Amino acid sequence: MKGHYLLIALIVLSLISLFIGVKEVSIKGVINLEYDELRILLLSRIPRLLSIIVAGMGISISGLIMQSITQNKFVSPTTAGTIDSAKLGILVSLIAYSNSSTIIKMLISFVFALGGSFLFLGILKKVKHRGAVIIPLVGIMLGSVVDSITTFFAYRNDMIQNITAWLQGDFSMIIKGRYELLYVTIPFVILAFLYANRFTLAGMGEDISTNLGLNYNRIVGIGLVIVSIISASVVITVGRIPFLGLIIPNIISIYRGDNLNTNIVPTILMGSSFLLFCDILGRLIIYPYEIPISLTVGVLGSIIFLYLLFRGNR
């Protein structure tokens, strides 16, 4: 899958996104510097577009790293307990540090997400039969246990509605001043670029990568830190977005192989384009109302996931 086609798709979808909404914004009005239209563009449409691109980029890269580290194509932050652990971290921050800033809540969520990711890998080391389906099932079961703990304490503290609303994937409330936390993910995406070849070596297994002179545990740790901080920032800012980190790396690897170094840019472009397409679709289906992006991504993502599952090794 050639990168320039994905770049063109991202540019086209970005332009469409800027001019879709309840409040009409036209190219003519922007050119003529109409105050109301420029204000809507700068305060709402552009922040929303940037948040979608950054979130799509971060989640897709996280899935790519997780799949490389675990040597399994069906692992992502949503199927490895990372997102569920981040959710528990958000609940803890809301209960214990309710008056703290968003960055503090993100750091607490990051710590829990990182702990959940290491716990997942620790459990995998105890699993003898690592089939293609067994590993993600382990992650899903771990995530279910963590989610149950979160739900229990949310009920006990009468915060079930708070945590549900917080994690509902939705970009409709994104405006200037409420999305900038996502920029935290950009340095970690750059770090993923720098460590891409090492993540590819780590994907060959601990024995082979160690024989090649790689510090396997350190590289895995760096990979999990990248995944956890990206997951925490996205969950805190826009909520939970399913399937994205699972299907995008798989689609790219079908066309480009498993070299993480050459797959990062196409993964970024396709992840952002797919998320942007789902957002546009959600805004158009019941216009002028809007469907949460977690629903549109969930429906389309599940269809693509089932196709990949039945496709097998073909």
HELIX and SHEET records of a PDB file:
HELIX    1   1 GLY A    3  LEU A   18  1                                  16    
HELIX    2   2 ILE A   27  ILE A   31  1                                   5    
HELIX    3   3 TYR A   35  ILE A   40  1                                   6    
HELIX    4   4 LEU A   41  ARG A   45  3                                   5    
HELIX    5   5 ILE A   46  THR A   70  1                                  25    
HELIX    6   6 THR A   82  ALA A   96  1                                  15    
HELIX    7   7 THR A  102  LYS A  126  1                                  25    
HELIX    8   8 ILE A  134  ARG A  156  1                                  23    
HELIX    9   9 ILE A  160  LEU A  167  1                                   8    
HELIX   10  10 GLU A  180  VAL A  184  5                                   5    
HELIX   11  11 THR A  185  LEU A  194  1                                  10    
HELIX   12  12 ALA A  196  ALA A  202  1                                   7    
HELIX   13  13 GLU A  206  ASN A  211  1                                   6    
HELIX   14  14 TYR A  216  VAL A  238  1                                  23    
HELIX   15  15 LEU A  244  ARG A  256  1                                  13    
HELIX   16  16 LEU A  260  LEU A  284  1                                  25    
HELIX   17  17 ILE A  293  ARG A  311  1                                  19    
END                                                                             
